[in-house]
Amino acid sequence: MSTLVLGWSLVIAQVMLALAMAAAAFRIIRGPRAQDRVLGLDTLYVNAMLLLLTFGIRSGSTLYFEAALVIAMIGFVTTVALSKFLMRGEVIE
Amino acid sequence: MIASPDLPAWAALLTALFVLLGAGLTLTGSLGLLRLRQFYERVHAPTLGTTLGTVFVLIASIICFSVLQTRPVVHEILIAVFITVTTPVSLILLVRAALFRDRVEGNARNFEWRAPSSERNVTSAPTEDRSS
C-alpha cells in the first residue's frame, strides 16, 4: 500500500517537474529580452536536476545523484558566463 | 505496475510527502516565472524552486537512500550546499547585467527604487525628473 502511494506520488512529482520545465522552456522561447532567456535557462537546469533526483529515488540507484551534481555545477557556470556576456559583450576579458 | 523502491511504510510515506512538497514548490516558482510581468519581478520566482524545492526533494532522497542502504547517506547535502551558494551569485550577476543593459538603453528609471508616496513631494507627478 505504502509502496503504491510512493509510486504514484513520484509520478505526480515528475509530472509537476516536467510542467515546471515546460514553463521555463516557454520563457526561453518567448522571453522578450536576453536576460529573460538566461533566467529561463537557469530555472530549466534546476528543474532538470530535481527531475533526475526523483528518477534516482524511483530506481534506487545513486548514479542519478552524480548526474544531478554535474548538472548543478555546469548550470552555474553557464549562467555566470551568459551574464558576463550580457554585461560586457565577451566572456573572457 | 509503477516501479518504486521497497521501503517500510513510514519511510515511503515520508518520502512521498517530501517529494510532493518539493515538486509543488518548484512548479509554483516556475509558474511565477511564466506569469509575472517584469523581468525584475520574474527573478524572484524561481528561487522558490532553488531553495525550498531543492531542499525538500533532497530530504526525500536522503530518507529513501538511508533506509534502503541501512546507513546514513548524506551526500545529497553536497547538492544543497552547492545550490545554496551558487544561486545568489549567478542571479546577482544576471540582474546587474540586466540593469546595465536597461541603463544603456535609458529605460531603467521605470525599475529603480522609488520612495513611498508619504516621503515624496506631494505635488510631483509620477513622471518626475529623476536625472540625478
Backbone of each chain as ProteinMPNN parsed JSONL, in Angstrom:
{"seq_chain_A": "MSTLVLGWSLVIAQVMLALAMAAAAFRIIRGPRAQDRVLGLDTLYVNAMLLLLTFGIRSGSTLYFEAALVIAMIGFVTTVALSKFLMRGEVIE", "coords_chain_A": {"N_chain_A": [[0.822, -1.198, 0.0], [1.804, 1.304, 0.977], [3.953, 1.407, -0.697], [2.68, 1.659, -3.113], [1.529, 4.183, -2.79], [3.86, 5.705, -2.666], [4.882, 5.242, -5.246], [2.9, 6.422, -6.896], [2.969, 9.061, -5.964], [5.516, 9.735, -6.734], [5.175, 9.672, -9.497], [3.35, 11.796, -9.816], [4.915, 13.887, -8.871], [6.926, 13.891, -10.794], [5.487, 14.607, -13.049], [4.723, 17.196, -12.292], [7.265, 18.424, -12.151], [8.013, 18.192, -14.787], [6.135, 19.867, -15.959], [6.997, 22.253, -14.824], [9.487, 22.467, -16.063], [8.57, 22.806, -18.646], [7.357, 25.304, -18.424], [9.619, 26.888, -17.949], [10.984, 26.462, -20.335], [9.216, 27.608, -22.107], [9.519, 30.241, -21.326], [12.112, 30.618, -22.17], [11.808, 30.441, -24.956], [9.904, 32.435, -25.499], [10.666, 34.708, -24.092], [10.973, 38.218, -23.698], [13.41, 39.573, -23.748], [17.025, 39.204, -23.684], [17.941, 38.676, -21.096], [15.751, 37.486, -19.893], [15.687, 35.067, -21.198], [18.066, 33.91, -20.282], [17.465, 33.665, -17.579], [15.361, 31.841, -17.749], [16.775, 29.617, -18.656], [18.395, 29.128, -16.441], [16.429, 28.404, -14.534], [15.502, 26.155, -15.866], [17.619, 24.289, -15.741], [17.793, 23.8, -13.011], [15.305, 22.635, -12.518], [15.556, 20.358, -14.103], [17.562, 19.054, -12.733], [16.242, 18.415, -10.325], [14.332, 16.7, -11.355], [15.943, 14.579, -12.206], [16.786, 13.724, -9.691], [14.39, 12.704, -8.655], [14.027, 10.592, -10.416], [16.185, 9.083, -9.561], [15.362, 8.382, -6.945], [13.211, 6.783, -7.621], [14.41, 4.623, -9.02], [16.252, 3.702, -7.224], [19.032, 3.792, -7.392], [22.285, 5.256, -7.023], [23.423, 6.504, -9.15], [22.106, 8.519, -10.509], [22.328, 10.635, -8.813], [24.924, 11.59, -9.122], [24.825, 12.519, -11.726], [23.006, 14.587, -11.338], [24.487, 16.278, -9.691], [26.536, 17.04, -11.439], [25.017, 18.41, -13.351], [24.145, 20.569, -11.8], [26.56, 21.922, -11.28], [27.504, 22.566, -13.874], [25.398, 24.104, -14.794], [25.537, 26.368, -13.147], [27.973, 27.497, -14.014], [27.254, 28.025, -16.636], [25.231, 29.998, -16.345], [26.657, 32.091, -15.141], [28.572, 32.641, -17.129], [26.93, 33.451, -19.26], [25.768, 35.714, -18.114], [28.001, 37.35, -17.801], [28.563, 37.699, -20.456], [26.316, 39.158, -21.287], [26.78, 41.446, -19.858], [29.29, 42.509, -20.669], [29.733, 41.878, -23.319], [31.614, 40.089, -23.982], [33.046, 36.978, -22.919], [35.44, 36.103, -21.665], [37.719, 38.276, -20.364]], "CA_chain_A": [[0.0, 0.0, 0.0], [2.645, 2.499, 1.047], [4.765, 1.42, -1.914], [1.835, 2.215, -4.178], [1.443, 5.635, -2.559], [5.145, 6.302, -3.064], [4.993, 5.22, -6.705], [2.025, 7.423, -7.515], [3.423, 10.416, -5.657], [6.666, 10.007, -7.6], [4.662, 10.003, -10.832], [2.776, 13.149, -9.78], [6.017, 14.847, -8.742], [7.628, 14.008, -12.07], [4.65, 15.403, -13.956], [4.855, 18.596, -11.863], [8.58, 18.955, -12.539], [8.026, 18.34, -16.243], [5.396, 21.096, -16.253], [7.866, 23.381, -14.479], [10.468, 22.585, -17.141], [7.884, 23.363, -19.817], [7.198, 26.744, -18.199], [10.924, 27.531, -18.15], [11.3, 26.416, -21.765], [8.378, 28.617, -22.751], [10.131, 31.544, -21.068], [13.288, 30.729, -23.041], [11.382, 30.697, -26.334], [9.07, 33.616, -25.617], [11.203, 35.822, -23.312], [11.109, 39.401, -24.549], [14.779, 40.046, -23.865], [18.019, 38.153, -23.489], [18.055, 38.276, -19.69], [14.668, 36.552, -19.594], [16.076, 33.734, -21.678], [19.071, 33.356, -19.376], [16.768, 33.263, -16.354], [14.651, 30.615, -18.059], [17.751, 28.523, -18.704], [18.766, 28.867, -15.047], [15.331, 27.632, -13.944], [15.382, 24.869, -16.551], [18.55, 23.268, -15.274], [17.457, 23.39, -11.644], [14.189, 21.689, -12.588], [16.053, 19.095, -14.644], [18.297, 18.39, -11.654], [15.271, 17.818, -9.406], [13.711, 15.556, -12.05], [16.899, 13.468, -12.128], [16.769, 13.188, -8.322], [13.216, 11.846, -8.485], [14.318, 9.335, -11.116], [17.072, 8.321, -8.687], [14.566, 7.794, -5.868], [12.387, 5.716, -8.173], [15.173, 3.447, -9.403], [17.037, 3.221, -6.1], [20.472, 3.77, -7.642], [22.884, 6.566, -6.763], [24.052, 7.06, -10.357], [21.424, 9.748, -10.889], [22.805, 11.716, -7.952], [26.134, 12.193, -9.698], [24.393, 13.301, -12.888], [22.394, 15.819, -10.837], [25.569, 17.152, -9.21], [27.219, 17.605, -12.61], [24.129, 19.404, -13.952], [24.147, 21.763, -10.958], [27.812, 22.675, -11.452], [27.588, 23.114, -15.234], [24.402, 25.155, -14.917], [26.065, 27.594, -12.523], [28.977, 28.091, -14.903], [26.54, 28.554, -17.796], [24.551, 31.258, -16.037], [27.653, 33.142, -14.913], [29.187, 33.006, -18.404], [25.974, 34.22, -20.06], [25.612, 37.041, -17.509], [29.182, 38.135, -18.177], [28.424, 38.061, -21.865], [25.338, 40.247, -21.398], [27.322, 42.66, -19.25], [30.456, 43.065, -21.337], [29.834, 41.556, -24.724], [32.557, 38.987, -24.17], [33.023, 36.153, -21.717], [36.748, 36.156, -21.022], [38.268, 39.601, -20.657]], "C_chain_A": [[0.86, 1.254, 0.0], [3.567, 2.581, -0.161], [3.984, 1.999, -3.086], [1.71, 3.723, -4.043], [2.728, 6.316, -3.007], [5.285, 6.34, -4.585], [4.141, 6.29, -7.36], [2.485, 8.834, -7.201], [4.678, 10.751, -6.448], [6.214, 10.362, -9.014], [4.129, 11.429, -10.862], [3.888, 14.192, -9.688], [6.76, 15.008, -10.055], [6.814, 14.782, -13.089], [4.749, 16.894, -13.608], [6.184, 19.187, -12.312], [8.672, 19.101, -14.049], [7.253, 19.583, -16.662], [6.243, 22.324, -15.933], [8.932, 23.583, -15.547], [9.83, 23.162, -18.393], [7.683, 24.86, -19.658], [8.513, 27.484, -18.44], [11.295, 27.541, -19.628], [10.47, 27.43, -22.533], [8.958, 30.006, -22.529], [11.393, 31.718, -21.911], [12.856, 31.093, -24.459], [10.767, 32.079, -26.46], [9.787, 34.874, -25.128], [11.472, 37.069, -24.118], [12.567, 39.798, -24.753], [15.743, 38.926, -23.494], [18.095, 37.717, -22.032], [16.92, 37.343, -19.272], [15.029, 35.144, -20.047], [17.123, 33.105, -20.778], [18.426, 32.886, -18.082], [15.971, 31.978, -16.574], [15.584, 29.414, -18.118], [18.194, 28.124, -17.304], [17.692, 28.023, -14.362], [15.245, 26.241, -14.547], [16.381, 23.859, -15.999], [18.294, 22.881, -13.836], [16.314, 22.381, -11.65], [14.643, 20.341, -13.137], [16.825, 18.314, -13.583], [17.333, 17.719, -10.679], [14.587, 16.613, -10.047], [14.645, 14.352, -12.03], [16.914, 12.869, -10.73], [15.538, 12.309, -8.093], [13.359, 10.54, -9.261], [15.23, 8.451, -10.267], [16.323, 7.668, -7.548], [13.76, 6.606, -6.404], [13.201, 4.454, -8.451], [16.037, 2.914, -8.268], [18.521, 3.134, -6.361], [21.024, 5.178, -7.475], [23.57, 7.151, -7.987], [23.433, 8.407, -10.72], [21.891, 10.918, -10.049], [24.021, 12.391, -8.564], [25.793, 13.016, -10.931], [23.788, 14.631, -12.435], [23.458, 16.799, -10.358], [26.287, 17.816, -10.38], [26.348, 18.67, -13.27], [24.146, 20.688, -13.135], [25.406, 22.589, -11.201], [27.872, 23.315, -12.836], [26.574, 24.241, -15.425], [24.855, 26.455, -14.285], [27.064, 28.28, -13.445], [28.305, 28.712, -16.128], [25.919, 29.909, -17.5], [25.553, 32.389, -15.836], [28.266, 33.594, -16.234], [28.226, 33.838, -19.253], [25.757, 35.605, -19.474], [26.803, 37.928, -17.839], [29.095, 38.573, -19.627], [27.426, 39.202, -22.047], [25.919, 41.556, -20.873], [28.377, 43.306, -20.142], [30.487, 42.844, -22.837], [30.872, 40.508, -25.025], [32.673, 38.248, -22.848], [34.334, 36.27, -20.963], [37.401, 37.475, -21.392], [39.78, 39.537, -20.66]], "O_chain_A": [[0.695, 2.144, -0.834], [3.926, 3.672, -0.605], [4.522, 2.717, -3.928], [1.775, 4.455, -5.03], [2.696, 7.368, -3.646], [5.743, 7.334, -5.15], [4.595, 6.985, -8.268], [2.409, 9.716, -8.056], [4.898, 11.91, -6.8], [6.791, 11.24, -9.655], [4.406, 12.186, -11.793], [3.825, 15.24, -10.331], [7.18, 16.111, -10.406], [7.368, 15.526, -13.899], [4.844, 17.744, -14.493], [6.231, 20.317, -12.798], [9.325, 20.018, -14.549], [7.647, 20.278, -17.599], [6.219, 23.313, -16.666], [9.253, 24.716, -15.905], [10.468, 23.92, -19.124], [7.815, 25.612, -20.623], [8.536, 28.555, -19.047], [11.859, 28.519, -20.12], [10.947, 28.039, -23.49], [8.904, 30.855, -23.419], [11.714, 32.833, -22.323], [13.465, 31.954, -25.093], [11.061, 32.814, -27.403], [9.568, 35.966, -25.653], [12.146, 36.991, -25.145], [12.925, 40.305, -25.816], [15.337, 37.851, -23.052], [18.288, 36.535, -21.747], [17.104, 36.5, -18.394], [14.721, 34.161, -19.374], [17.083, 31.9, -20.531], [18.789, 31.839, -17.545], [15.911, 31.124, -15.689], [15.225, 28.321, -17.68], [18.353, 26.94, -17.007], [18.006, 27.041, -13.689], [14.956, 25.267, -13.851], [16.035, 22.693, -15.807], [18.551, 21.738, -13.459], [16.329, 21.403, -10.902], [14.169, 19.297, -12.688], [16.761, 17.086, -13.528], [17.568, 16.589, -10.251], [14.296, 15.625, -9.373], [14.19, 13.221, -11.856], [17.04, 11.654, -10.577], [15.626, 11.285, -7.414], [12.871, 9.499, -8.821], [15.079, 7.23, -10.246], [16.605, 6.52, -7.204], [13.637, 5.572, -5.748], [12.752, 3.346, -8.16], [16.51, 1.781, -8.342], [19.224, 2.455, -5.612], [20.339, 6.165, -7.744], [24.232, 8.184, -7.886], [24.124, 9.319, -11.176], [21.862, 12.063, -10.5], [24.14, 13.616, -8.533], [26.381, 14.071, -11.168], [24.017, 15.67, -13.055], [23.351, 18.003, -10.589], [26.609, 19.003, -10.328], [26.852, 19.708, -13.7], [24.159, 21.781, -13.702], [25.336, 23.812, -11.316], [28.25, 24.48, -12.962], [26.847, 25.215, -16.127], [24.591, 27.531, -14.821], [27.011, 29.495, -13.636], [28.713, 29.771, -16.605], [26.05, 30.85, -18.283], [25.335, 33.509, -16.298], [28.462, 34.79, -16.448], [28.635, 34.809, -19.889], [25.581, 36.572, -20.216], [26.641, 39.114, -18.124], [29.502, 39.679, -19.981], [27.648, 40.104, -22.854], [25.597, 42.635, -21.37], [28.358, 44.52, -20.347], [31.196, 43.551, -23.553], [31.015, 40.075, -26.169], [32.429, 38.818, -21.785], [34.34, 36.511, -19.756], [37.616, 37.768, -22.568], [40.441, 40.55, -20.887]]}, "seq_chain_B": "MIASPDLPAWAALLTALFVLLGAGLTLTGSLGLLRLRQFYERVHAPTLGTTLGTVFVLIASIICFSVLQTRPVVHEILIAVFITVTTPVSLILLVRAALFRDRVEGNARNFEWRAPSSERNVTSAPTEDRSS", "coords_chain_B": {"N_chain_B": [[1.855, -1.508, -13.446], [3.665, 0.344, -11.196], [6.927, 1.308, -10.868], [8.749, 1.429, -7.883], [10.884, 2.026, -5.052], [11.35, -0.516, -2.506], [10.302, 0.223, 0.387], [9.958, 0.513, 3.999], [6.791, 1.337, 5.607], [6.609, 3.86, 6.954], [8.851, 5.223, 5.999], [8.332, 5.268, 3.266], [6.004, 6.833, 3.152], [6.929, 9.265, 4.219], [8.897, 9.922, 2.322], [7.275, 10.2, 0.051], [5.703, 12.39, 0.815], [7.629, 14.463, 1.075], [8.717, 14.559, -1.482], [6.49, 15.315, -2.987], [5.952, 17.839, -1.856], [8.315, 19.261, -2.529], [8.27, 19.166, -5.35], [5.882, 20.482, -5.872], [6.402, 23.066, -4.873], [8.468, 23.808, -6.589], [7.119, 23.815, -9.018], [5.355, 25.913, -8.524], [7.136, 28.064, -8.38], [8.124, 28.083, -11.004], [5.821, 28.618, -12.437], [5.42, 31.183, -11.55], [7.598, 32.385, -12.791], [6.638, 32.217, -15.334], [4.372, 33.847, -15.325], [4.651, 36.41, -14.129], [5.139, 39.989, -14.688], [7.276, 41.866, -15.182], [10.851, 41.789, -15.792], [12.367, 42.124, -13.465], [10.621, 41.346, -11.524], [10.267, 38.725, -12.211], [12.667, 37.55, -11.577], [12.567, 36.854, -8.932], [10.857, 34.664, -8.63], [11.751, 31.916, -9.468], [13.531, 31.246, -7.448], [12.176, 30.106, -5.4], [12.033, 27.448, -6.158], [14.749, 26.828, -6.16], [15.508, 26.999, -3.523], [13.568, 26.034, -1.355], [12.267, 23.969, -2.81], [14.388, 22.379, -3.822], [15.565, 21.628, -1.386], [13.548, 20.116, -0.134], [13.184, 17.957, -1.941], [15.718, 16.863, -1.776], [15.787, 16.094, 0.906], [13.88, 14.065, 0.826], [15.268, 12.286, -0.833], [17.47, 11.699, 0.802], [16.216, 10.381, 2.973], [15.124, 8.157, 1.62], [17.401, 6.781, 0.514], [18.918, 6.362, 2.803], [17.334, 4.592, 4.253], [17.165, 2.493, 2.45], [19.83, 1.58, 2.199], [20.472, 1.091, 4.779], [22.172, 2.698, 6.285], [23.472, 5.929, 7.23], [23.049, 8.096, 4.566], [24.31, 10.824, 3.274], [25.197, 12.292, 1.142], [23.723, 13.932, -0.474], [23.663, 16.387, 0.645], [25.733, 17.77, -0.428], [24.768, 18.725, -2.92], [22.795, 20.442, -1.956], [24.269, 22.384, -0.511], [25.824, 23.374, -2.594], [23.94, 24.429, -4.437], [22.732, 26.338, -2.791], [24.839, 28.093, -2.359], [25.56, 28.946, -4.937], [23.327, 29.985, -6.313], [22.512, 32.695, -5.428], [24.787, 34.103, -6.255], [24.906, 33.774, -9.08], [22.447, 34.883, -9.799], [22.645, 37.511, -8.886], [24.689, 38.445, -10.546], [23.343, 38.207, -12.984], [21.194, 40.013, -12.694], [22.565, 42.393, -12.375], [23.718, 42.592, -14.902], [21.385, 42.857, -16.415], [20.374, 45.275, -15.415], [22.388, 46.965, -16.212], [22.112, 46.796, -18.984], [19.563, 47.944, -19.24], [20.097, 50.529, -18.337], [21.865, 51.445, -20.236], [20.175, 51.589, -22.403], [18.485, 53.493, -21.479], [16.025, 53.163, -20.215], [15.856, 52.582, -17.542], [14.692, 53.907, -15.498], [12.13, 53.243, -14.979], [12.318, 51.031, -13.388], [13.784, 51.547, -11.147], [14.412, 52.098, -7.624], [11.843, 53.601, -5.754], [10.784, 56.164, -3.622], [8.381, 55.71, -0.975], [5.018, 57.029, -1.216], [4.492, 58.768, 0.864], [6.89, 59.933, 1.507], [7.59, 61.296, -0.68], [7.479, 64.306, -2.619], [4.39, 65.902, -2.603], [3.27, 67.225, -4.689], [4.559, 66.29, -6.879], [4.422, 64.822, -9.99], [3.812, 61.487, -11.308], [5.606, 61.331, -13.376], [8.031, 62.422, -12.592], [11.19, 64.174, -12.611], [14.039, 62.321, -12.521], [16.802, 62.628, -12.846], [19.138, 62.642, -11.47]], "CA_chain_B": [[2.707, -1.576, -12.247], [4.535, 1.506, -11.091], [8.16, 0.941, -10.166], [9.174, 2.295, -6.782], [11.702, 1.217, -4.15], [10.636, -1.253, -1.477], [10.637, 0.847, 1.667], [8.921, 0.379, 5.035], [5.666, 2.249, 5.37], [6.851, 5.241, 7.397], [9.822, 5.87, 5.098], [7.684, 5.513, 1.978], [5.082, 7.97, 3.259], [7.722, 10.49, 4.377], [9.499, 10.244, 1.021], [6.23, 10.694, -0.851], [5.309, 13.734, 1.248], [8.659, 15.467, 0.775], [8.846, 14.707, -2.94], [5.37, 16.111, -3.49], [6.156, 19.226, -1.428], [9.37, 19.89, -3.321], [7.853, 19.346, -6.742], [4.849, 21.512, -5.918], [7.014, 24.389, -4.713], [9.194, 24.129, -7.814], [6.139, 24.168, -10.047], [4.865, 27.254, -8.213], [8.139, 29.039, -8.784], [8.216, 28.172, -12.466], [4.634, 29.327, -12.916], [5.687, 32.6, -11.329], [8.479, 32.813, -13.889], [5.839, 32.33, -16.553], [3.233, 34.756, -15.28], [4.914, 37.785, -13.682], [5.142, 40.858, -15.854], [8.568, 42.471, -15.486], [11.996, 40.906, -15.54], [12.824, 42.233, -12.076], [9.723, 40.533, -10.706], [10.438, 37.312, -12.548], [13.88, 36.986, -10.979], [12.301, 36.323, -7.592], [10.003, 33.479, -8.555], [12.354, 30.577, -9.496], [14.312, 30.931, -6.251], [11.369, 29.183, -4.59], [12.463, 26.099, -6.517], [16.144, 26.542, -5.85], [15.733, 26.87, -2.078], [12.704, 25.076, -0.669], [12.012, 22.799, -3.635], [15.569, 21.524, -3.811], [15.799, 21.073, -0.049], [12.579, 19.059, 0.159], [13.485, 16.769, -2.745], [16.945, 16.249, -1.25], [15.438, 15.393, 2.152], [13.245, 12.81, 0.426], [16.304, 11.38, -1.328], [18.265, 11.241, 1.949], [15.425, 9.382, 3.715], [14.988, 6.95, 0.796], [18.639, 6.005, 0.402], [19.368, 5.925, 4.119], [16.586, 3.395, 4.638], [17.497, 1.401, 1.525], [21.169, 1.041, 2.434], [20.575, 0.903, 6.234], [23.225, 3.508, 6.883], [23.191, 7.313, 6.856], [23.563, 8.534, 3.263], [24.071, 12.266, 3.327], [25.932, 13.035, 0.12], [22.856, 14.923, -1.114], [23.946, 17.702, 1.229], [26.624, 18.451, -1.383], [23.966, 19.491, -3.875], [22.11, 21.526, -1.241], [25.241, 23.446, -0.249], [26.266, 23.975, -3.852], [22.86, 25.269, -4.98], [22.522, 27.486, -1.904], [25.92, 29.06, -2.523], [25.74, 29.481, -6.289], [22.167, 30.685, -6.869], [22.565, 34.151, -5.28], [25.888, 34.672, -7.042], [24.567, 33.855, -10.504], [21.314, 35.795, -10.032], [23.128, 38.89, -8.729], [25.386, 38.79, -11.797], [22.358, 38.354, -14.06], [20.418, 41.242, -12.508], [23.434, 43.535, -12.672], [23.814, 42.697, -16.36], [20.113, 43.369, -16.941], [20.276, 46.696, -15.067], [23.334, 47.663, -17.091], [21.505, 46.92, -20.314], [18.472, 48.919, -19.194], [20.63, 51.881, -18.195], [22.428, 51.84, -21.529], [19.076, 51.971, -23.286], [17.804, 54.656, -20.937], [14.696, 52.939, -19.64], [15.985, 51.991, -16.209], [14.006, 54.693, -14.462], [10.876, 52.579, -14.631], [12.558, 49.913, -12.489], [14.593, 51.902, -9.993], [13.683, 52.203, -6.367], [11.108, 54.839, -5.637], [10.364, 56.358, -2.239], [6.929, 55.636, -0.798], [4.372, 58.294, -1.56], [4.495, 59.671, 2.001], [8.152, 60.647, 1.56], [7.794, 62.092, -1.878], [6.771, 65.572, -2.711], [3.024, 65.557, -2.968], [2.901, 67.835, -5.961], [5.294, 65.733, -8.005], [3.664, 63.875, -10.795], [4.537, 60.231, -11.492], [6.661, 61.497, -14.374], [9.003, 63.38, -12.062], [12.519, 64.069, -13.206], [14.985, 61.653, -11.622], [18.017, 62.554, -13.653], [20.34, 62.714, -10.633]], "C_chain_B": [[3.687, -0.415, -12.26], [5.751, 1.132, -10.264], [8.439, 1.942, -9.062], [9.953, 1.426, -5.805], [10.874, 0.603, -3.036], [11.059, -0.737, -0.109], [9.607, 0.44, 2.709], [7.932, 1.538, 4.947], [6.0, 3.68, 5.773], [7.816, 5.947, 6.455], [9.19, 6.176, 3.76], [6.771, 6.729, 2.053], [5.843, 9.281, 3.417], [8.343, 10.904, 3.054], [8.477, 10.817, 0.062], [5.845, 12.124, -0.496], [6.349, 14.774, 0.82], [8.844, 15.655, -0.727], [7.718, 15.566, -3.494], [5.516, 17.575, -3.104], [7.187, 19.927, -2.309], [8.943, 20.148, -4.749], [6.787, 20.424, -6.85], [5.429, 22.906, -5.779], [7.783, 24.786, -5.97], [8.247, 24.526, -8.935], [5.59, 25.563, -9.796], [5.857, 28.323, -8.654], [8.227, 29.188, -10.282], [6.983, 28.834, -13.058], [4.77, 30.827, -12.669], [6.602, 33.167, -12.394], [7.675, 33.027, -15.165], [4.892, 33.52, -16.509], [3.57, 36.184, -14.882], [5.272, 38.663, -14.867], [6.519, 41.403, -16.2], [9.693, 41.495, -15.182], [12.396, 40.934, -14.076], [11.852, 41.592, -11.107], [9.953, 39.054, -10.958], [11.671, 36.699, -11.925], [13.559, 36.322, -9.643], [11.694, 34.927, -7.627], [10.777, 32.153, -8.555], [13.199, 30.249, -8.272], [13.505, 30.108, -5.256], [11.768, 27.741, -4.877], [13.889, 25.808, -6.101], [16.404, 26.482, -4.353], [14.865, 25.763, -1.504], [12.471, 23.82, -1.498], [13.175, 21.831, -3.624], [15.763, 20.862, -2.454], [14.817, 19.943, 0.241], [12.865, 17.803, -0.655], [14.74, 16.078, -2.222], [16.68, 15.536, 0.075], [14.771, 14.057, 1.831], [14.285, 11.802, -0.042], [17.155, 10.834, -0.182], [17.513, 10.16, 2.719], [15.387, 8.066, 2.941], [16.269, 6.13, 0.803], [19.178, 5.57, 1.753], [18.634, 4.678, 4.556], [16.948, 2.223, 3.738], [18.833, 0.761, 1.881], [21.457, 0.828, 3.912], [21.819, 1.547, 6.826], [22.94, 4.949, 6.485], [23.864, 7.67, 5.537], [23.277, 10.019, 3.164], [24.8, 13.003, 2.214], [25.05, 13.992, -0.659], [23.087, 16.322, -0.561], [24.899, 18.487, 0.326], [25.832, 19.316, -2.35], [23.302, 20.67, -3.179], [23.059, 22.69, -0.998], [25.613, 24.159, -1.542], [25.192, 24.903, -4.43], [22.669, 26.513, -4.118], [23.604, 28.537, -2.094], [25.874, 29.717, -3.9], [24.542, 30.274, -6.805], [22.212, 32.196, -6.639], [23.654, 34.786, -6.128], [25.467, 34.842, -8.498], [23.424, 34.832, -10.732], [21.721, 37.247, -9.824], [23.856, 39.329, -9.989], [24.384, 39.046, -12.917], [21.588, 39.664, -13.924], [21.281, 42.467, -12.757], [23.617, 43.712, -14.175], [22.548, 43.289, -16.951], [19.97, 44.86, -16.65], [21.213, 47.524, -15.924], [22.74, 47.849, -18.471], [20.378, 47.935, -20.326], [18.995, 50.34, -19.077], [21.218, 52.359, -19.507], [21.323, 52.288, -22.476], [18.234, 53.098, -22.732], [16.416, 54.417, -20.407], [14.768, 52.293, -18.262], [15.15, 52.729, -15.185], [12.673, 54.07, -14.088], [11.075, 51.519, -13.559], [13.272, 50.322, -11.218], [13.735, 52.139, -8.773], [13.075, 53.576, -6.24], [10.628, 54.972, -4.207], [8.853, 56.19, -2.132], [6.296, 57.009, -0.926], [4.366, 59.266, -0.395], [5.779, 60.486, 2.043], [8.349, 61.543, 0.35], [7.077, 63.424, -1.779], [5.377, 65.309, -3.275], [2.689, 66.088, -4.353], [3.584, 67.176, -7.15], [4.449, 64.705, -8.722], [4.43, 62.556, -10.861], [5.668, 60.35, -12.516], [7.704, 62.501, -13.896], [10.387, 63.136, -12.671], [13.479, 63.476, -12.191], [16.322, 61.524, -12.314], [19.278, 62.565, -12.797], [21.132, 61.429, -10.711]], "O_chain_B": [[4.439, -0.224, -13.216], [5.634, 0.698, -9.118], [8.375, 3.153, -9.275], [9.717, 0.221, -5.728], [9.826, 1.131, -2.664], [12.041, -1.198, 0.473], [8.492, 0.059, 2.352], [8.19, 2.562, 4.313], [5.711, 4.616, 5.028], [7.636, 7.124, 6.142], [9.465, 7.22, 3.168], [6.754, 7.558, 1.143], [5.465, 10.294, 2.829], [8.327, 12.081, 2.694], [8.748, 11.782, -0.652], [5.68, 12.969, -1.375], [6.006, 15.823, 0.276], [9.096, 16.765, -1.195], [7.935, 16.426, -4.347], [5.241, 18.461, -3.914], [6.963, 21.044, -2.776], [9.215, 21.213, -5.303], [6.781, 21.197, -7.808], [5.008, 23.829, -6.476], [7.763, 25.949, -6.375], [8.524, 25.447, -9.704], [5.379, 26.323, -10.741], [5.479, 29.347, -9.223], [8.388, 30.299, -10.787], [7.077, 29.533, -14.066], [4.302, 31.642, -13.464], [6.412, 34.294, -12.851], [7.987, 33.903, -15.972], [4.631, 34.139, -17.54], [2.841, 37.101, -15.26], [5.66, 38.164, -15.924], [6.904, 41.411, -17.369], [9.53, 40.528, -14.439], [12.728, 39.897, -13.5], [12.222, 41.316, -9.965], [9.85, 38.231, -10.048], [11.742, 35.483, -11.753], [14.202, 35.343, -9.262], [11.979, 34.101, -6.76], [10.49, 31.31, -7.705], [13.554, 29.088, -8.07], [14.077, 29.48, -4.365], [11.835, 26.912, -3.97], [14.215, 24.68, -5.73], [17.439, 25.956, -3.943], [15.359, 24.677, -1.2], [12.476, 22.716, -0.954], [12.997, 20.626, -3.445], [16.088, 19.677, -2.376], [15.205, 18.918, 0.801], [12.797, 16.696, -0.121], [14.82, 14.849, -2.222], [17.276, 14.493, 0.345], [15.051, 13.044, 2.471], [14.213, 10.62, 0.294], [17.522, 9.659, -0.18], [18.096, 9.138, 3.082], [15.588, 6.995, 3.512], [16.24, 4.927, 1.066], [19.825, 4.528, 1.855], [19.231, 3.791, 5.166], [17.031, 1.086, 4.202], [18.958, -0.464, 1.866], [22.564, 0.428, 4.273], [22.437, 1.012, 7.746], [22.237, 5.182, 5.502], [25.083, 7.565, 5.399], [22.128, 10.425, 2.988], [25.008, 14.212, 2.314], [25.565, 14.795, -1.437], [22.756, 17.319, -1.204], [24.876, 19.718, 0.313], [26.163, 20.479, -2.579], [23.245, 21.769, -3.731], [22.71, 23.844, -1.246], [25.705, 25.386, -1.585], [25.49, 26.018, -4.858], [22.468, 27.61, -4.639], [23.333, 29.734, -2.002], [26.122, 30.917, -4.02], [24.712, 31.152, -7.651], [21.966, 32.941, -7.588], [23.471, 35.88, -6.661], [25.642, 35.91, -9.083], [23.411, 35.541, -11.739], [21.204, 38.132, -10.505], [23.669, 40.452, -10.455], [24.546, 39.979, -13.704], [21.353, 40.352, -14.917], [20.801, 43.469, -13.286], [23.664, 44.837, -14.671], [22.604, 44.112, -17.864], [19.512, 45.625, -17.499], [20.885, 48.643, -16.318], [22.847, 48.923, -19.064], [20.231, 48.698, -21.28], [18.413, 51.262, -19.648], [21.094, 53.532, -19.86], [21.494, 53.231, -23.249], [17.36, 53.615, -23.427], [15.682, 55.376, -20.166], [13.868, 51.556, -17.86], [14.923, 52.207, -14.093], [12.141, 54.331, -13.009], [10.117, 51.137, -12.886], [13.363, 49.521, -10.287], [12.525, 52.348, -8.857], [13.698, 54.585, -6.571], [10.121, 54.01, -3.63], [8.123, 56.487, -3.078], [6.965, 58.029, -0.762], [4.248, 60.473, -0.61], [5.78, 61.606, 2.552], [9.186, 62.446, 0.366], [6.187, 63.619, -0.952], [5.205, 64.604, -4.269], [1.921, 65.477, -5.097], [3.243, 67.458, -8.298], [3.841, 63.831, -8.104], [5.605, 62.521, -10.495], [6.592, 59.537, -12.509], [8.199, 63.32, -14.671], [10.695, 62.053, -13.169], [13.707, 64.054, -11.129], [16.906, 60.441, -12.365], [20.383, 62.504, -13.337], [22.177, 61.309, -10.071]]}, "name": "protein", "num_of_chains": 2, "seq": "MSTLVLGWSLVIAQVMLALAMAAAAFRIIRGPRAQDRVLGLDTLYVNAMLLLLTFGIRSGSTLYFEAALVIAMIGFVTTVALSKFLMRGEVIEMIASPDLPAWAALLTALFVLLGAGLTLTGSLGLLRLRQFYERVHAPTLGTTLGTVFVLIASIICFSVLQTRPVVHEILIAVFITVTTPVSLILLVRAALFRDRVEGNARNFEWRAPSSERNVTSAPTEDRSS"}
